[in-house]
Structures are given as structure tokens and as C-alpha cells.
Amino acid sequence: MNQEDLIAKLAQSAGFSAGESKKVLESFVRTVRAACKSGDTVAIPGFGTFQPLKTGEQIVFDASAGKRFLIPPSVKVIFKSSVVLRKKLIG
């Protein structure tokens, strides 16, 4: 399923237009991204948790080039599904 299919299914099940469903989905993603960027965990009961994982900057040595490179810090988001969601998906 791609993004367009997801938007169409959301629109159909919620009774919204495709444009409204797209705005809701984009707003959800933007909100979760902003919360994780500031270091907050987003927990949705019955669905799961979006948890930010920060990595510090690193200095990496490239032996073939003989140079050192600085890799900047980053934030990865890890999703952990809830037990309720897993049970619903498994059956």
C-alpha cells in the first residue's frame, strides 16, 4: 500500500474527501515529527509509541582516502506497536 492508497482508504472509512484525509494524515505526521524532534515520546493508546533516538556526532576515518569525516548528530524515530494492535493484526 502506498500513500495514495492509504489516503483513499482513510477517506472511504471516515467519510471524508481525499483532500481532507490527506490534510489529516500530513498534520498527524507533522505533529509526531515535531514532538520527536524536541525529544518527546508520542504514545497513542491501542496503537503504539513513537520514540526518538538521538545519536551523537561521530568522527569517522576513511582509510582509502586517508581523511577523517564528521558525521553530524541525528534523531531516528522508532515505532513500537502496542499489544492491542498486534493482537488485532494477528487475529
C-alpha positions in Angstrom: 0.0 0.0 0.0 1.4 3.4 -0.9 0.4 6.8 0.4 -2.3 7.4 -2.2 -4.0 4.0 -1.4 -3.8 4.9 2.4 -5.4 8.3 1.8 -8.1 6.7 -0.3 -8.9 4.1 2.3 -8.9 6.7 5.1 -11.3 8.9 3.1 -13.6 6.0 2.4 -13.7 4.7 6.0 -14.0 8.1 7.6 -16.4 9.6 5.1 -14.0 12.5 4.2 -12.9 13.6 0.9 -9.4 12.5 -0.3 -8.1 16.1 0.2 -9.4 16.2 3.8 -7.9 12.8 4.5 -4.5 13.9 3.1 -4.5 17.0 5.3 -5.3 14.9 8.4 -2.5 12.5 7.6 0.0 15.2 6.9 -1.0 17.0 10.1 -0.5 13.8 12.1 2.9 13.2 10.6 4.0 16.8 11.2 2.8 16.7 14.8 4.7 13.5 15.6 7.8 14.7 13.8 7.8 18.0 15.8 7.3 16.2 19.1 10.1 13.7 18.4 12.4 16.4 17.1 12.1 18.1 20.5 12.8 14.8 22.3 9.3 13.9 23.4 7.8 10.4 23.0 4.4 10.2 21.4 2.2 7.4 22.8 -1.2 6.6 21.2 -3.1 4.1 23.4 -4.1 1.0 21.4 -1.8 1.9 18.5 1.8 2.3 19.7 4.6 4.6 20.7 6.9 6.8 18.5 10.1 7.2 20.4 13.0 9.5 19.3 16.6 8.0 19.5 19.3 10.6 19.4 22.8 9.7 18.1 25.8 12.0 18.8 28.2 13.3 16.3 31.0 10.9 15.3 34.4 11.2 13.7 34.9 8.5 11.1 38.2 7.7 9.4 38.1 6.7 5.8 41.2 4.5 5.3 41.1 4.5 1.5 41.0 8.3 1.3 43.1 8.9 4.4 40.7 11.5 5.7 38.5 12.0 8.7 34.9 12.9 8.3 32.5 14.4 10.9 29.1 12.8 10.9 26.6 15.2 12.5 24.1 14.2 15.3 20.8 12.8 14.2 17.4 11.8 15.5 15.8 8.5 14.5 12.2 7.6 15.3 11.4 4.1 16.5 7.9 2.9 16.4 6.8 0.2 18.9 3.3 -1.2 18.3 1.0 -1.8 21.3 -0.1 -5.2 22.4 -3.6 -4.3 21.4 -2.6 -3.5 17.8 -0.5 -6.7 17.5 -3.4 -8.8 18.7 -5.8 -7.1 16.2 -3.4 -7.6 13.3 -2.5 -11.2 14.2 -6.1 -12.2 14.9 
